[in-house]
Structures are given as structure tokens and as C-alpha cells.
Amino acid sequence: MASVLNIATRALNTNLSTLQVIGNNIANVNTAGYSRQTANLASAGYQQLGSQYYGMGVQIDSVTRAHDVYLTREAQLTASLAAADSTRLARLQQLENLFPVGEDGLGASVNELLNAWTDVASSPTNQAARVVVLGRGEELASRLRETATQIDLLARTTSQQVTDTVTQVNRLSEDIAKINQKIIEAQGSKSSPNDLLDQRDKLVAELSQLMQVSTVAADDGTLSVFAGGSQPLVLGTKASSLAVERNTTDPSQINVVFKQSGYSMTLAPSSLGGELGGLMTFMTQDLASAQNQLGRMALVLSSTVNAQHQLGVDLQGNAGGDFFVAAAPAQGLAAVGNTGTAQIAASVADATQLQASNYEMRFDASGVTLVRLSDGTSQSFGSLPATFDGLQFEAASGSGAVGDVFLIKPYADVARNMQMAVSAADRLAAGSPVIITPASGNTGGASIENLYAVSDSANLTDPVTITFQADGSFTVTGLGPDNPAPDNPGPPASYNYTPGQPMQFNGWSLTLRGTPSAGDSFSVTATPAGGGQQNAGNANGMLALRDLTTYDGVSLSNGYGTVISDLGTRVQGAQFAATYSSSIAASAETARQSVSGVNLDEEAARLLQYQQAYQASAKLLQMAQSMFDTILQTVR
């Protein structure tokens, strides 16, 4: 009878405990990170009475949580990738807002400046037209400065977000180490500390949102966490930390550094993942590219406009000066380990060949190697100065030692320092230093469209005569060196003529329209004293800049399109990546939840099952007690 009472009591307690587990599941159906728990029942053993064996009832063997290591790991990895993509996309969209299109865009401002020379070309002494050019120039410079300022602000806020994210990573790492310690202490009992394990998994999931991590379980129940490839962020009950430090070569940039017991290592942005990886990728790639695109645009504009303006003559008869304040040569940033004394500088050699990239210069035994960092293209030179991608690199002072490395950022400060150099309308150099005079006996229909200087050739103002032949070609006399070779060897040597196509000799460009007659001639000579102010040759030269091929083969007037195109491609790619990775992460989490999550229908069915078992156990206990009372009364 005592055995029946024990069996009934044990069954009652077991079913009650099972109901408690089910109730706990129902209560935590909406608790983030909670894993469904199951009470696993086992026979309480047996006893021998005489020659027979009788069972001793039921007991709870263990309470386990529904957990799949693979699905949990998959959910963490995909969530990390989704967080990286969505964070980068959000920042890219902020960056895209800084480059509007239409009337508010930089492209419109560029074209407004160049087109403003039209009225000056029509009336070179018109002060109002000249003032409009100055206004358009100041507006363009202001927009470039403002855009650069907004990019700098975005860089600062992104850096602060990186710092805040690193602080969260360190806090979570410490919390995981503390949970590991509690799990070790709980391992003394034979039961699994399910709630602690859930807490740890939740912390790891939160950490995965911030950066990509990998985990390794130990026999003592602890979980070690590795980040940045293989750095032990949490090792058992000890947590290491991350820090944000300024780049030793380029203080404008930051690095995420792993620190442990005096050891430190800079983590590559590509190894971070999560929100931290998305932020660092944005800073090192997307933001840097936008800065270089904007800086190149500003440098091309200032260099080409200044060069053309210097070839003209202002209303006071003086040679033109800079239109925009000339950009200072970019100074190379020396690596910490350099042993030489070189001071490196880079300036514009050919504005039409500039590439939107930073550069690295390496000194080696054979000279120097220049690397375009945007795509890794490199070229070696025996010595400095060296010209690469339209830039001239030189040692401003000192000399480099083998192994020295320099970072050159030719576009970093150009846009933010854009300023007008011309402040007075009469200083606009709209006139040309050369004029053209048709011969009085010309009988053909050729007319002069424009004549302006295109380079500061030493022979720019030398007298030149163009004479047309019966076959439509023309001869040129008075040419200096470095001019195009004749199309036809002759005699006489001659050039082919195409109406509307520029003829460029001695540093000037002449365009004629119509068909000349044999013997027609034109003379190009220096503008007489006092005559340069009255013509608009250089204003036409400024207008011709609109079609100048720059920006990877794109005209100057359409150069802003290359900035928008590059940024738009990045945003579009980031949108696709974010959408795709978010979908994959959602699927992975759904798969994990299908195993670990609480299903209310299942729990309701189990609730009824064990409620009935509990009631039956209570009935058995009641019956056993009644029988036991009857026996006692009979014995009395």
C-alpha cells in the first residue's frame, strides 16, 4: 500500500512539474530569445517483491530546451550580414541626399557658370554680363564648399556611431563572460541551466547584430566568442575589448582595434560584419569615393577654368589670372615607420586625366611605385618627379629611403577650400591675345566663328598666315615647333579643311565656317595694344570648355553625372544587397523559431494531456489513501 501511495505522490508531483514547464512556455511565448522547454519523463525504477518486479512510478529526468546549434548559428550569421547591409544602405541614402539633381544640383551650377560667358562673348565690355559670371562662379564655389562640409559632418556622425557601437560590443562581451561564469557554477547540478543558456544565446544574437562573430563551446559549458576573423573577444570567463583609434598615417580616418593584455591589432573593415562592418565599409569605401569624386570635380573645374582664364586679357589690358583660387599641392602623409626625409607633394599635370582615387607611393630599390588605391593599378618609376593619372608626384624636399610609404589624397581639401580669385568685373579675362584678319581679296564664303588661345605656347602671338588651295586644303606659314604634321606632304604641304572643325596651331584654336575659294587667306597675329579688351575671344574659349573631355571621357558640362552615376550605382547595389540579406535572415530566423519557438496550439494540447494525467494521479492518491485508511480501521 505504501508503494501505491508513493507512486501516486510521485506521479502527482511529476505531472504538476510538467504543467509548470508548459505554463512557463505559454507565459514566454512572446519573450525574445526564449527557447521552448520540455520536461522529459523517465521511470522511477522498480522494486522486487518476492519473485516479482514492480515499477515505482514516474519522475522528471530532465528539463531541456528546444535548441538547434546549426539553425541558431545560421540565424546569427545571416542577421549579421543583414545588419551590415541595412546600416550601409541607410548611410548611403544620407550621402545620396547631399548630391541633388536638377536645378539644385552641382551640375546645374557648373553649366550656369559656363553658359554665363555667352553674354560676355556677345558684349565683352558689358559690366552686367561680367557681374553675372562672377555671381555664378561664387555660387558654384559655395555649393562645392557646402557639399564638402556636409560630407565632413556625415563622416563625423558615422565615426561617433562606430564609437557607440564598439562600446555596445564591449558591454555585451563582458555580459557573455559573466553568463559563462554563472553557467560553470550551475554545472554542479545535473540539470541544464536553460534560462542562462537562453540569456547567453540572446546576448550572442545581439552581438551578431553589431559585428560578425563565431563561437566555440567548451566542455565546461562556456562559450568562447571570436571576432574580426579569429580574435578572442570572449574566452571562457574573460572578455577582451575593442577600441576606436585614429589612423596613424591619416588622422582623418579611424580604425577599430582589438585589445587584449597589452596586445593590439587593427581589424580590417571587411572582417567586422554587422552594423560595425557596415559603418566602416561606408566610411572607407563609399564616403571616401564620394569625397574623391567631389574633390576631383572641384579640381578639374578650377584647373581647367583657371588655365583658360589665364590665356585671356582683361578690360585693363592685363593677362588673365586665376578665376578660382588655385588648389594647393596635396601633401603626402608619411607612414609611421618611414626612415627617409622626403616630403611628397602632388599637383595637377593634366586635368583631363585625373582619376577619383587616393594613391600610395612606395620607395623601393629600383625607384618608386605609385598605386591607385581605388582599383590597385600601379606603375613604377625610376625617380621623381613622376606623372601618373594626370598628377605630378614629386619630392618637395628631402629624399625617400627604401621601404618608405606615403599616402597621397589629392582631392581631400579641394572642394572645401573652393574660393573665387576674381572679385572685380573688369578683371574677367574675356579678350584674346591673338586676332584674325581675313585678306581683303577673299572671294569665298568662309566666315570666322571663333579664335582663342588654348595653351601658353611660346609662339602664341607669332604671325601666322592660312592660305586655301584649289582642292580645299590649306597651307600654314609662320608655325613654331610642336605643331601637327601636315595631312598632305605636298608640295606644298597642306592640311585638310572641314567647316566647323577647329584648327589648332601655335597654342590657339581657330574655327571657320563655310567654303573658302582658292587663294583666300587669313592672318593670325598678336592683338594690338588696347585691342584685347574689346574682343571676346577668350570668352568663347571659356564656352568651349563645356565640351572639353574630362572625367573619364565625359565632357566638363556633364561631369557631375559621373558623381551621380557612381553614387547611384552604389545605392542601387546596397538596396539589392539589403533586401536580399534581410530576406535570407528572416528565413533563417523562421527556421530557428520553428524549432525553438513556442507553439500555443501544441502547448494547449500538452496542457490538456498533463492536466488529465495530474487529475488521474490525484484520483489514484485519493484511492490509495482511502484503502490505507480502511486497512488501519480494520486493524484497530
Secondary structure, DSSP 8 states (H G I E B T S, - for coil): -HHHHHHHHHHHHHHHHHHHHHHHHHHTTT-TT---EEEEEEE--EEEETTEEEE--EEEEEEEE---HHHHHHHHHHHHHHHHHHHHHHHHHHHHTTS--GGGSHHHHHHHHHHTHHHHHH-TT-HHHHHHHHHHHHHHHHHHHHHHHHHHHHHHHHHHHHHHHHHHHHHHHHHHHHHHHHHHHHTTSSS--HHHHHHHHHHHHHHHHHS-EEEEE-TTS-EEEEETTTEEEEETTEE-EEEEEE-SS-TTSEEEEEEETTEEEEE-GGGT-HHHHHHHHIIIIIIHHHHHHHHHHHHHHHHHHHHHHHTSB-TTS-B---SB-----EE-EE-TT--S--EEEEEES-GGG--S--EEEEEETTEEEEEETTT--EEEESSSSEEETTEEEEEEES---TT-EEEE-TTTTTGGG--BS--SGGG---B-SEEEEE-TT--S--EEEEEEE-S--TTTTS-EEEEE-TTS-EEEES--SS----SB--SS-BB---TTS-EEETTEEEEEES---TT-EEEEEE--TTTTTT--HHHHHHHHGGG-EETTTEEGGGHHHHHHHHHHHHHHHHHHHHHHHHHHHHHHHHHHHHHHS--HHHHHHHHHHHHHHHHHHHHHHHHHHHHHHHHHHHH-
